[in-house]
Amino acid sequence: YKAFFHDDFHIGDEGYQFLTENNSAKILDVFAKHLEQSDFEPSTIEGLIKQTGLDTETKGKALFMSLRIGTTGDMHGPSLPISLALLGKKRVLQRILQTTKRLRGDL
């Protein structure tokens, strides 16, 4: 649960490997765009995750793990919508930006 209490955001090698193998930069970009234009409540976040899956033609593990790793740095944890709500919109968007920059080699 360190993702909720510390600002130092880190994704391990296994997490980055998953992200690079699953087109996660696109998934994270689409999710961030939806997030920027929406309320930040667990029920709303759940709908945004589903819409992101439809928009990127991604589902299941590829969708949920991309979002979880790209926002919490962890491959496992509590409910994703609740986790994101606890982190807060600003922090989630910052982490998505940091993750996508690294995936594209901008960091």
N, C-alpha and C positions, 0 to 999 in steps of 0.2 A: 504493500500500500504506500510505498515511498513516493509514488507518482503524485499523490495528493498533498504531500506535506513538504516537498522540496522543489525548489525551482530549477535545480540542475537536471536537465533532461538528457537522458542517454539511452540509446538503443544499442543493444549488443550485436555481435557479429551474426548470430543466428537470426535475429530479428531483421537485420538489413538484408540478409540473404533472402528471407521470405519476401520482403518488400520488392527487391529487384526482380525476383522470379514471377511476380504476380501483377505487373503493370500498376503497382500501387500509387505511383505519382499521379496518374490520371484519376484514380479513385479518390485520392486525397484532395486533388484540385476541385473536382466536381462537388465533393462533400463540403469543402470550404465555401464554395460559391452559394450553395444552398443555405449553409449555416449563417453566412453574413446577412442574408435576407429574411431570417426567421427568428421567432421567439426561441428562447433557450430553456426549454422545459423537457424533462425526460420523455413525455409522450410525443412532443414535437420532434425531438431528436430521433426517436424511433422511426417516425415517418420519413425523416430526411435520409436516414440510412437506407430505408427501402427504396426511396426515390433515386438515391445515388446508385443503388444496385441496378435499377431499371435503366437509368441513363448510361451506365457503363457496361451494361449487359454482364454484370458480375453478380454472383450470389454465393451463399454459404461461406466456407472458410476463407476464400480469397477476399471477399468483401469485409467480413467482420474482423479478420486478423489484420488486414491492411489498415483499417481504421483504428483498431486497438493499439497495434504497435506504433503507428504513426502519431498517436496522440498521448499514449501513456508510457511508451517505451517497453512495455511488457507484453508477453505473448499470452498471458493468462490473467484473469482478474474478475472482479464482480461485473454485474450487468453493464454492458457498454453504454447505454443511454444514461444510466445513473452515474457511471464513472465520469462521463463527459460533463454532465451537469455539475458534479462536485468540483471538477477542475475549473469550470467557468469558461465562458465563450472566448474571452480575450486570450487566455492561456492555451486553449485548444487551437485557436487560429494561429497563434505564434508557433506552436509545436508543429502544426501541419506545414507551415512555411519553412521552418528549419529542416524538417524531414524531406520535403520535396526539393529543397536546394541541395541537400546532400545527395539525394538520389540522382540529381541531374549533374552533379559534380561542381556545383557552384560554391561549396564550402570547402 
